[in-house]
Amino acid sequence: MIARPDPPPIAIGRVVATELKPSTPHQFHFWTANETTIGIGAIVKVAEGERVVFGVVTDGFAYSDLATPLHDVIGAEGDPARAAAAPTVRQEIRYWTAAVLRQIPEEPLQPVPLGQVFVANDTDVAQALRMDAYLHSAAPTAIPIGLYSSGGLEAPVYLDADFLLGPEAAHLNISGVSGLATKTSAVEFLLASVFRHFPPHKGKVAAVCFNVKGPDLCFLDQPGDLSDEDRRRYELLDVPAKPFERVLYYAPLKADGVNLNTLRTHPDLVDNVTPLTWGLQEVVDFAEVLLNRDDIDAKADAFIDFLRDRVLGRSFDDGFGNAHNVTTFTDLERLFRGIFDGLETSGRSDSWRTHHIATMRKVRNRLLNISTRCKGLVTDDGPPSDLPWGAFEDRAVYVIDVANVDPLGQDLVFARSVSKLREYLERRDLGVDAVVVFVDELNKYAPGDGPETYVKKMLLDISERGRYLGLVLFSAEQFRSQVHRRVVGNAGTQVFGRMDMDELATPGYQVLSPATKIKLATLPVGELMVRHPHFTQPIFVRFPKPPVLRGRDGMERFPAAIDLPFDDAVARQLLQLDRRIRPNQVKDLIADRTEEDVRRALAAVRQKRPEDVLAFFRKALGGRVAPDAPRERRAVPPLNPISDEPY
Amino acid sequence: MTWWDALVRAGAVPAAYVPPASLGRTDADDGAEPGADLVEGETVQVHPVTPDESSPQPACFLDGIEQWKVVGYDGVLPIVRAYVAAAVRRRGNDRRLRTAFEGARDFAIAPLAAMAPERRRALTEHCPDVVDLSLEEATQPGRMLELARRAVDSARQAMERDLAERCLARLGEAEWLVVDGLLSVSGKLAGHPRAVGVIKSHGAQFFSGLDLTRALTVPAAHRTSVFRARGGHARNEVYSWYLRLWPWEGNDLLYGLLRIEARAAAATVAAASATSGWLLAERAPLATPDVRWDRLLYPMHDVETYLRTRAPRDLLSSRTSRLPRTGT
């Protein structure tokens, strides 16, 4: 916590209680001068004798001594202009309702005394929000989330890392209308804060961010424009006002297999974008993600399990004299062709190793279709390019850009990435002790209604079990009421930006006063309402603009490169690995070579990252072989009518 | 221990009687033989008044309150606890009223000479402020209450006069002092060029015959001719006129009727319409929920409200039934 002398207390009001509106242990009312600095969300302190009560203003009222509106009409003789010109202004009151945040002493719990009301200072805010327990402990776990400000006072508000990142509670959910850049900005700032203040005794931390729309997270390593006011706030919060130092980008390739499917393709930035490409081995464990419920019946499931356990990655005899070692989709296709041809030529029955040929055909079509539907992400062109599982770096951000990937591919990326994170964290060999996973658009990925998708299951799994593993979900959405209850319900920390009034009318917001709802509906950019397990009431905080380049600004400064022709794209990728390479050398090498061969060689280079890139690439390409004349294929009629399906 | 508790310990019979006249001040001009000499025209005339919303800013408003009740009896002698308070609230350029001067007095009224020695001693030892009522022998308790009322009235008027004179001493060049009640009770007030008295009760009638009819039926937003007031409480010479704030037709003859007092000078006659104009504008805001809102200017209502909120809570709080309790 930043040590600053507290200003002397300023009495700004007095608690009043009537029989109709008494003080209770959880609520009190007070009045202030008409011109006062406090408003909805202000934290106040009532001091009376030994008892100190902290409260947050939840509602406000103003009224005059006017007995009935009709008297105003009579006094002005029906002319509103004259009412304003009355020589005397009526007596008015500013009357506030406050919810109790904390009482000291806490026992016995008593009604709030009818004492003077003071504006809370830094120390008071820490006490009121029970932050003193984790700010001043032997092993502090405080992580700043913003500045509480009221009446010229600014006090940092801290979250407890044990309740934000586990193990006591975990996860953060942020709601707010779209278009204000509040949700993304808040998460970016909070990540910077987590990286700066993550307690040393808790180990290492990293973040995996899924960029699901536009260029939102594409420039986390580039500095944004910060005002002096923002810098002052960074200083107050003790968070460095600079972009993330270690950001690694991953994006699938486009269908051509060489151009990156991301908006971060500007030549100055593309260096640290790694293609994200997976092969059969990576995908088959997540086949359920790609196959819908109609596809996966018990028989298909059993056959996929058979392939996974008995076939993939090992030598396998299909029973017709053909040996297979299936590692790619091409190998898989060869296996299926061998089986079907074998069955047909041998005139055997329509089942193979207890699996019906119809089931096999169905699975074959669905699996082989994956590489078509997710072209660029799922490839058959050599070794995969993946996140550095087991070698995650401390305070690094891994951005997986799936903004331009079709929904099926996004599901696959989510499911596999989260599963791998969980798997490695369970084994404690990810490289870090905690990982923050940021997922936007929960309304799309974890809706409250709709089908049970694999992604929703994954998000539920993180929400419910992640805190024990150090797998923490930072999620965002527009409409909290329409997100799966268990996903938002398990978020220990809940943050709200500007909200839609329709959303605020839903039952989930009934605990908020009308004034708090109005404040939420009109919240300016950069201000949030925070609920945290230590705070007994929601608190409004301001956070500085994130220290990184915003997506839209980034696109103006670093516009995406136009897709290059195949040979130029290959040359550019190799050039990124070795600046000594001349594009013409690459073009000469790949002239007359099939694109599949080139992609495979390129993938091998990416995986190996050799000293002499060009030489390795040449070797991976292999010698030129004259293409065989295509063999004539005889069409073979099916043995039996097997299905009504149109394949 | 309060002085009335001490009195009861000394043998007085406790009481809690709030006489009807104690709830507020009376402005009845109940002096003898009031009369008027017209100083504007030969007969009472009616002059239209245009509301002037450019009321003097700043302006000061003086009002007072009084409360009293019988707290005990020494035999049949009532012992009274009284409270009087007065305040000047100043209206600044922001049109809001703030207290400039104020005073309050919490005291006892008792016929000390007629009281039993132990009760007298208890009262004088425990109450620092006792007003002694001098009684003739065999004075009835009812008459004593009337004397007590006069003592309370007198204390309030003295306090108002004191505050008024202190206020006048600091009044700005363009500042006015508006007094709730008679201006003529103080020589300094009566002679000040920017002091006006606003009288809401009309116990004293200064006219008769056709002049009386014209005075008391003056239409809304009209004033009467200016006259010199004689008799009543007038101890100092002042000019006066009637001003109607609201139409009386359908209500009462005195509805919305004020009598204004100002310095006895030719300038007062010349400025009567202008003064009436800004007083007429003081109709708004209405002084509701006070039942006298038709005659009570809002700033005066404000001063009274201010004073009542600061009055002792235990003086008039017993508004419950005085029937004996049943014990269950």
Interface residues (C-beta under 8 A of the other chain):
Chain A: D65 L66 A67 T68 H71 D72 I74 G75 A76 R82 A83 A85 A86 P87 T88 V89 R90 Q91
Chain B: E53 S55 Q57 R91 D94 R95 R96 L97 W278 A281 E282 R283 A284 P285 L286 T288 P289 Y298 P299 D302 T305
